[in-house]
Amino acid sequence: MMPTSCHAPIAVFACRWCALLGAERAGRERLALPPEIRLFPVSCAGNVSQDAILTAFANGARGVAVLGCHIGGCRHNEANVSAQARLTLLADTLAAVGIDRRRLAVAWGTAHEAKAYAELLQTFSRELETLPPLPDLFAHATDASALAPGSFPEDPDQDEALRAEARKALAAGKVLLGLARLGSNTIPELFTRDSDVTQLVAGAKYPLAKLAGTLLYERARGELAPQGAHQSLRAEAFALKEQPLCIACRPCDARALFSLASLHRFAPENLDLIPLVCSPAQRSACACADPDWPDINAREKEQEKDMVASEPLPASENLSANLAFWQKHFSRCMLCHSCRTACPVCICPECALDNAAHFPSARDTSSPLLYHLARALHVADVCVQCGACEQACPRQLPLLTLHKAVAKGLSRMGYSAARDLPSPLRRAHKNPDAPQWLDSLKGGPHASLS
């Protein structure tokens, strides 16, 4: 894709109940519309995915507009409320990677406001003409050089303290998920006997939360998946499903587990954790944003805030610096998906990033920017910034920096992951026990308009 020019198309996602009728009425009334707009009718603006917008940019659009019904006037309850929050977050994330947030326009109206739609699109087109060409941030990876992964120092003093707690848990009839030494590495292991505890180590950082979440989910569902990672360990844990499961994990793993519980992946009362408190050296090596141990029984209760930001986020003043920074790093990505594999909250049974049809004509997600932006936004409200993605990356891409930028946008909405707060990005479900982790956040195949 070449840099976008003033003649590149403008993608307009228009709600069929309001915006589309308004745009059609503008045409019938001979109101001037920009010739480069491309209308895409949608059943609801609240169902416009962030992925679809990223795909439009990847396919050469110089701007994207999302037009829907007035807030409070949506035919699908409050779908456009969560949509406005998602689009605000998307605009802020685009600015973080050097794409001017003014390239994304969002407006709400009715079918009778033909003149307002025409004026809005004309103004949007003129504003896009004032912006510099959008460079090809969506290119393939080009730099084949690899970098050595970072290190997370072990702390032998943690081993004995952990073993003492493990013996107490086993004496109480529990089974323990922890790490065992295998040569110079550590692997996850299920501990059921006191004699095995000598093999238990705190070890280096290992993403146990994803495995623990799978064990708890399979127990809650009452069915062992026929295949998957650590199959023999999971089969053993499932056979012992009547015994409480205890997990030795670090604060980042605990926050990830709390996030999974908040999405109804499993019941939080089934969590029994042995804390592994990171040493100062480990905190420094990990650059952890929140190294303190969370307490699931005393999680901070915050007053609910409006889901939509009270005022628009300011445009970034360092777009060129952001652009140069991410061009440098994204060019080294080889799309190995190690970040997704290591992420404890990437747990969708079918990942949209593997589905070419989900990203039509957008190089089948072979663009590093499209891949990393989409993934960061998919897990935006459950990411606990544990750094597992960055640690797993063979190119040492600063992925935690990207996730922190997304979290900063969410914090402006009064939201933080692993808290007892409703996500501003998710539509309300009539069934509070629904597996909301299936909801793609983006209006995908599992999203409901109810």
C-alpha positions as CSV (number, residue, x, y, z in Angstrom):
1,M,0.0,0.0,0.0
2,M,1.3,3.4,-0.9
3,P,1.0,6.4,1.4
4,T,-2.5,7.8,1.3
5,S,-3.2,10.9,-0.8
6,C,-6.0,13.4,-0.9
7,H,-7.7,11.2,-3.5
8,A,-7.7,8.1,-1.4
9,P,-11.1,6.9,-0.3
10,I,-12.9,7.7,3.0
11,A,-14.6,4.7,4.5
12,V,-18.0,5.6,6.1
13,F,-19.7,3.0,8.3
14,A,-23.3,4.1,8.5
15,C,-26.1,2.8,10.6
16,R,-28.9,1.5,8.4
17,W,-31.6,3.0,10.7
18,C,-30.3,6.6,10.9
19,A,-27.0,7.6,9.3
20,L,-27.5,5.6,6.0
21,L,-31.0,7.0,5.5
22,G,-29.7,10.5,6.3
23,A,-26.9,10.1,3.7
24,E,-29.3,8.8,1.1
25,R,-31.6,11.7,1.8
26,A,-28.7,14.1,1.3
27,G,-28.2,12.6,-2.1
28,R,-31.8,12.9,-3.1
29,E,-31.8,16.6,-2.0
30,R,-28.7,17.2,-4.2
31,L,-26.6,18.1,-1.2
32,A,-22.9,17.9,-2.1
33,L,-21.0,14.9,-0.6
34,P,-17.3,14.2,-1.0
35,P,-16.8,12.1,-4.1
36,E,-14.2,9.9,-2.3
37,I,-16.6,8.5,0.4
38,R,-17.4,4.8,0.4
39,L,-20.5,4.0,2.3
40,F,-20.7,0.7,4.2
41,P,-24.1,0.0,5.7
42,V,-24.1,-1.7,9.1
43,S,-27.0,-3.0,11.2
44,C,-25.8,-0.8,14.1
45,A,-22.9,1.6,14.6
46,G,-22.4,-0.2,18.0
47,N,-21.5,-3.3,16.0
48,V,-18.7,-1.6,14.0
49,S,-15.5,-3.4,15.0
50,Q,-12.2,-1.8,15.7
51,D,-10.8,-4.5,13.4
52,A,-12.9,-3.2,10.5
53,I,-11.6,0.3,11.0
54,L,-8.0,-0.9,11.1
55,T,-8.7,-3.0,8.0
56,A,-9.9,0.1,6.2
57,F,-6.7,2.0,7.0
58,A,-4.7,-1.0,6.0
59,N,-6.5,-1.1,2.6
60,G,-5.6,2.6,1.9
61,A,-8.4,4.7,3.4
62,R,-7.1,8.1,4.4
63,G,-9.9,8.5,7.0
64,V,-12.8,6.5,8.6
65,A,-16.1,7.8,9.8
66,V,-18.6,6.0,12.0
67,L,-22.1,7.4,11.9
68,G,-24.9,6.1,14.1
69,C,-28.0,7.0,16.1
70,H,-28.1,9.6,18.9
71,I,-26.7,8.4,22.2
72,G,-29.8,7.1,24.0
73,G,-31.7,6.7,20.8
74,C,-30.2,3.4,19.6
75,R,-32.7,0.7,18.5
76,H,-30.4,-1.8,20.1
77,N,-30.6,-0.4,23.7
78,E,-27.2,1.3,24.5
79,A,-25.0,-0.3,21.9
80,N,-23.7,3.1,20.8
81,V,-22.6,3.9,24.3
82,S,-20.0,1.1,24.4
83,A,-19.2,1.9,20.8
84,Q,-18.3,5.5,21.6
85,A,-16.0,4.2,24.4
86,R,-14.3,1.7,22.0
87,L,-13.9,4.3,19.3
88,T,-12.5,6.9,21.7
89,L,-9.9,4.3,22.9
90,L,-9.1,3.4,19.3
91,A,-8.5,7.0,18.4
92,D,-6.2,7.5,21.3
93,T,-4.3,4.2,20.4
94,L,-3.9,5.4,16.8
95,A,-2.3,8.6,18.1
96,A,0.0,6.5,20.3
97,V,1.5,4.9,17.2
98,G,1.6,8.1,15.2
99,I,-1.7,8.1,13.3
100,D,-3.5,11.4,13.8
101,R,-6.7,10.8,15.7
102,R,-8.5,13.3,13.4
103,R,-8.5,10.5,10.8
104,L,-11.3,8.8,12.7
105,A,-14.6,10.7,12.9
106,V,-17.6,9.6,15.0
107,A,-21.0,11.3,14.9
108,W,-24.5,10.5,16.1
109,G,-27.7,11.7,14.4
110,T,-31.1,10.8,13.0
111,A,-32.4,10.0,9.5
112,H,-33.8,13.5,9.2
113,E,-30.5,15.3,9.5
114,A,-29.4,15.0,5.9
115,K,-27.8,18.5,5.9
116,A,-25.8,17.8,9.0
117,Y,-24.5,14.6,7.6
118,A,-23.4,16.3,4.4
119,E,-21.7,19.2,6.2
120,L,-20.0,16.7,8.5
121,L,-18.5,14.6,5.7
122,Q,-17.5,17.7,3.8
123,T,-15.7,19.1,6.8
124,F,-14.1,15.7,7.5
125,S,-12.8,15.5,3.9
126,R,-11.3,19.0,4.1
127,E,-9.6,18.3,7.4
128,L,-8.1,15.1,6.0
129,E,-6.6,17.2,3.2
130,T,-4.7,19.3,5.7
131,L,-3.0,16.2,7.2
132,P,0.3,14.8,5.8
133,P,0.1,11.6,3.8
134,L,-0.3,8.5,5.9
135,P,2.9,6.4,5.5
136,D,2.7,2.6,5.0
137,L,2.7,1.6,8.6
138,F,0.8,-1.6,7.6
139,A,3.8,-3.1,5.6
140,H,5.2,-6.5,6.0
141,A,8.1,-7.1,8.4
142,T,11.4,-6.4,6.6
143,D,14.2,-6.7,9.1
144,A,15.3,-10.3,9.7
145,S,17.7,-9.6,12.5
146,A,16.9,-11.2,15.8
147,L,17.7,-10.0,19.3
148,A,18.3,-12.0,22.4
149,P,15.4,-12.1,24.8
150,G,15.6,-10.4,28.2
151,S,16.2,-12.1,31.5
152,F,14.2,-12.3,34.7
153,P,16.5,-13.1,37.7
154,E,15.6,-16.0,40.0
155,D,15.6,-15.6,43.7
156,P,16.5,-18.9,45.5
157,D,15.3,-17.5,48.9
158,Q,11.8,-17.6,47.5
159,D,12.0,-21.4,47.0
160,E,12.0,-22.4,50.7
161,A,9.2,-20.0,51.7
162,L,7.1,-21.3,48.8
163,R,7.7,-25.0,49.7
164,A,6.6,-24.3,53.3
165,E,3.3,-22.8,52.0
166,A,2.9,-25.7,49.5
167,R,3.2,-28.3,52.3
168,K,0.4,-26.6,54.2
169,A,-1.8,-26.6,51.1
170,L,-1.2,-30.3,50.4
171,A,-1.9,-31.1,54.0
172,A,-5.3,-29.4,53.6
173,G,-6.2,-31.8,50.8
174,K,-5.4,-29.4,47.9
175,V,-3.4,-30.0,44.7
176,L,-0.9,-27.4,43.7
177,L,0.0,-26.0,40.3
178,G,3.6,-24.6,40.4
179,L,7.0,-24.8,38.6
180,A,9.5,-27.7,38.8
181,R,13.1,-27.6,37.8
182,L,14.1,-29.3,34.5
183,G,17.8,-28.8,33.8
184,S,18.4,-25.0,33.5
185,N,14.7,-24.3,32.9
186,T,11.4,-24.6,34.7
187,I,8.2,-26.3,33.6
188,P,4.7,-26.2,35.1
189,E,3.9,-29.2,37.2
190,L,1.0,-30.5,39.4
191,F,2.1,-31.3,43.0
192,T,-0.1,-33.8,44.9
193,R,2.4,-35.4,47.4
194,D,4.5,-33.9,50.1
195,S,7.5,-35.8,48.9
196,D,7.4,-34.0,45.5
197,V,7.6,-30.5,47.1
198,T,11.4,-30.6,47.0
199,Q,11.2,-30.1,43.3
200,L,9.0,-27.0,43.6
201,V,10.7,-23.7,42.7
202,A,9.6,-20.1,42.4
203,G,11.8,-20.0,39.3
204,A,12.0,-17.3,36.7
205,K,8.8,-15.7,35.4
206,Y,6.5,-18.2,33.7
207,P,3.0,-17.4,32.5
208,L,1.1,-19.7,34.8
209,A,-2.2,-17.8,34.7
210,K,-3.2,-19.0,31.3
211,L,-2.7,-22.6,32.2
212,A,-4.4,-22.1,35.6
213,G,-7.3,-20.4,33.9
214,T,-7.7,-23.3,31.5
215,L,-7.7,-25.8,34.4
216,L,-10.3,-23.9,36.3
217,Y,-12.4,-23.4,33.2
218,E,-12.3,-27.2,32.3
219,R,-13.3,-28.0,35.9
220,A,-16.2,-25.5,35.8
221,R,-17.4,-26.9,32.5
222,G,-17.0,-30.5,33.6
223,E,-15.2,-31.5,30.4
224,L,-11.6,-31.9,29.5
225,A,-10.7,-30.5,26.1
226,P,-9.4,-33.3,23.8
227,Q,-6.3,-31.4,22.9
228,G,-4.2,-28.4,24.0
229,A,-1.1,-27.3,25.8
230,H,0.1,-29.4,28.7
231,Q,-2.4,-32.1,27.9
232,S,-1.2,-34.7,30.4
233,L,-1.0,-32.2,33.2
234,R,-4.5,-30.9,32.5
235,A,-5.8,-34.5,32.4
236,E,-4.3,-35.2,35.8
237,A,-5.8,-32.0,37.2
238,F,-9.2,-32.8,35.7
239,A,-9.1,-36.3,37.3
240,L,-8.5,-34.6,40.7
241,K,-11.2,-32.0,40.1
242,E,-12.9,-32.8,43.4
243,Q,-9.8,-31.5,45.3
244,P,-9.4,-27.7,45.6
245,L,-6.7,-26.3,43.2
246,C,-4.0,-24.1,44.7
247,I,-1.8,-22.0,42.4
248,A,1.6,-20.6,43.2
249,C,1.9,-17.4,41.2
250,R,3.2,-13.9,41.0
251,P,1.1,-10.7,41.3
252,C,0.8,-10.3,37.5
253,D,-0.6,-13.8,37.2
254,A,-3.0,-13.1,40.1
255,R,-4.3,-10.0,38.4
256,A,-4.7,-11.9,35.1
257,L,-6.7,-14.6,36.9
258,F,-8.9,-12.0,38.5
259,S,-9.5,-10.6,35.0
260,L,-10.5,-14.0,33.7
261,A,-12.8,-14.5,36.6
262,S,-14.5,-11.1,35.9
263,L,-15.3,-12.4,32.4
264,H,-17.0,-15.5,33.9
265,R,-14.3,-17.8,32.7
266,F,-14.6,-19.5,36.1
267,A,-15.9,-18.7,39.6
268,P,-13.5,-16.5,41.7
269,E,-14.2,-18.5,44.8
270,N,-12.4,-21.4,43.1
271,L,-9.1,-19.5,43.3
272,D,-6.7,-20.5,46.0
273,L,-3.4,-18.6,45.6
274,I,0.0,-18.9,47.1
275,P,1.7,-15.5,46.6
276,L,5.1,-15.2,45.0
277,V,6.1,-11.7,45.9
278,C,8.7,-10.4,43.4
279,S,12.0,-9.1,44.7
280,P,13.2,-5.6,44.0
281,A,15.6,-7.0,41.3
282,Q,12.8,-8.9,39.7
283,R,10.5,-5.8,39.7
284,S,13.2,-3.8,38.1
285,A,13.9,-6.4,35.4
286,C,10.2,-6.7,34.6
287,A,9.5,-2.9,34.7
288,C,6.2,-4.0,36.4
289,A,3.6,-1.2,36.6
290,D,1.8,-2.8,39.6
291,P,4.1,-5.2,41.5
292,D,2.0,-5.3,44.7
293,W,0.1,-8.5,45.5
294,P,-3.7,-8.0,44.9
295,D,-6.3,-9.5,47.3
296,I,-9.3,-11.0,45.6
297,N,-11.3,-10.8,48.8
298,A,-10.6,-7.1,49.3
299,R,-10.5,-5.7,45.8
300,E,-11.0,-2.0,45.6
301,K,-14.6,-1.0,45.1
302,E,-14.8,2.2,43.0
303,Q,-17.8,4.3,42.2
304,E,-19.1,3.6,38.7
305,K,-18.2,6.4,36.4
306,D,-19.8,7.3,33.1
307,M,-18.7,4.8,30.4
308,V,-18.1,7.5,27.9
309,A,-15.3,10.0,28.5
310,S,-16.7,13.4,29.6
311,E,-14.5,15.2,27.2
312,P,-12.6,14.2,24.1
313,L,-9.0,13.1,24.6
314,P,-6.4,15.6,23.4
315,A,-4.6,15.1,20.2
316,S,-1.1,13.8,20.6
317,E,1.6,16.4,20.4
318,N,4.3,13.9,19.4
319,L,2.8,12.1,16.4
320,S,6.0,12.2,14.4
321,A,8.0,10.8,17.3
322,N,5.4,8.1,17.9
323,L,5.5,7.3,14.2
324,A,9.2,7.0,14.0
325,F,9.4,4.9,17.2
326,W,6.8,2.3,16.0
327,Q,8.0,2.2,12.4
328,K,11.4,1.2,13.7
329,H,10.1,-1.6,15.9
330,F,7.2,-2.9,13.8
331,S,9.6,-3.4,10.9
332,R,11.4,-6.1,13.0
333,C,8.3,-8.1,13.9
334,M,8.2,-11.5,12.3
335,L,4.6,-12.3,13.3
336,C,5.6,-15.4,15.3
337,H,2.6,-15.0,17.6
338,S,4.7,-15.7,20.6
339,C,3.2,-12.7,22.4
340,R,-0.3,-14.1,21.9
341,T,0.8,-17.5,23.1
342,A,2.3,-16.2,26.3
343,C,-0.6,-13.7,27.0
344,P,-2.6,-15.1,30.0
345,V,-5.8,-13.3,28.9
346,C,-5.7,-14.3,25.2
347,I,-8.1,-17.2,25.7
348,C,-10.7,-17.0,22.8
349,P,-11.3,-20.5,21.4
350,E,-11.1,-19.1,17.9
351,C,-8.8,-16.1,17.4
352,A,-10.0,-13.5,15.0
353,L,-6.4,-12.8,14.1
354,D,-6.2,-16.3,12.4
355,N,-9.3,-15.6,10.4
356,A,-8.6,-14.1,7.0
357,A,-12.3,-13.4,6.5
358,H,-12.3,-11.3,9.6
359,F,-9.8,-8.9,7.9
360,P,-11.0,-8.9,4.3
361,S,-8.3,-7.9,1.8
362,A,-6.0,-6.6,4.5
363,R,-3.1,-8.8,3.7
364,D,-4.7,-11.5,6.0
365,T,-3.3,-9.8,9.1
366,S,0.3,-10.2,7.8
367,S,0.9,-6.5,8.7
368,P,2.7,-6.2,12.1
369,L,0.8,-3.0,12.9
370,L,-2.6,-4.4,12.1
371,Y,-1.8,-7.5,14.2
372,H,-0.4,-5.8,17.3
373,L,-3.0,-3.0,17.3
374,A,-5.9,-5.5,16.9
375,R,-4.5,-7.7,19.6
376,A,-3.9,-4.9,22.1
377,L,-7.5,-3.7,21.5
378,H,-9.0,-7.2,21.8
379,V,-7.6,-7.6,25.3
380,A,-7.7,-3.9,26.3
381,D,-10.0,-4.2,29.3
382,V,-8.5,-7.4,30.7
383,C,-4.8,-6.7,30.1
384,V,-3.0,-6.5,33.4
385,Q,0.3,-5.3,31.9
386,C,2.2,-8.3,33.2
387,G,4.8,-8.1,30.4
388,A,4.5,-11.7,29.3
389,C,4.1,-10.7,25.7
390,E,7.2,-8.6,25.7
391,Q,9.2,-11.2,27.5
392,A,8.2,-13.9,25.0
393,C,9.0,-11.8,22.0
394,P,12.2,-13.0,20.2
395,R,12.8,-9.5,18.8
396,Q,12.2,-7.7,22.2
397,L,9.6,-5.4,20.7
398,P,8.3,-2.9,23.3
399,L,4.8,-4.4,23.4
400,L,4.3,-3.4,27.0
401,T,4.6,0.2,25.9
402,L,1.8,-0.3,23.5
403,H,-0.4,-2.0,26.1
404,K,0.3,0.8,28.6
405,A,-0.8,3.4,26.0
406,V,-4.1,1.5,25.6
407,A,-4.5,1.3,29.4
408,K,-3.9,5.0,29.7
409,G,-6.8,5.7,27.4
410,L,-9.0,3.4,29.5
411,S,-7.9,5.1,32.7
412,R,-9.4,8.3,31.4
413,M,-12.7,6.5,31.4
414,G,-12.2,5.6,35.0
415,Y,-11.5,1.9,34.3
416,S,-8.6,-0.4,35.2
417,A,-8.3,-4.1,34.6
418,A,-8.9,-6.7,37.4
419,R,-11.2,-4.3,39.3
420,D,-14.8,-4.9,40.2
421,L,-15.9,-2.4,37.5
422,P,-18.1,-2.8,34.4
423,S,-16.0,-2.6,31.3
424,P,-16.9,0.5,29.2
425,L,-16.0,-1.5,26.1
426,R,-18.5,-4.3,26.6
427,R,-22.2,-4.2,25.9
428,A,-24.4,-5.1,28.9
429,H,-25.7,-8.7,28.8
430,K,-29.1,-9.7,30.0
431,N,-27.7,-12.9,31.5
432,P,-25.0,-11.9,34.1
433,D,-23.6,-15.4,34.0
434,A,-23.0,-15.4,30.3
435,P,-19.4,-16.3,29.3
436,Q,-18.6,-12.7,28.4
437,W,-15.0,-13.6,27.4
438,L,-16.6,-14.9,24.2
439,D,-17.8,-11.3,23.4
440,S,-15.1,-10.0,21.0
441,L,-15.6,-6.4,22.2
442,K,-15.6,-5.5,18.6
443,G,-19.0,-6.5,17.3
444,G,-17.7,-9.9,16.1
445,P,-19.5,-13.2,15.7
446,H,-20.2,-13.5,19.4
447,A,-21.5,-10.0,20.1
448,S,-25.1,-9.6,20.9
449,L,-27.4,-6.7,20.1
450,S,-29.7,-7.5,23.0
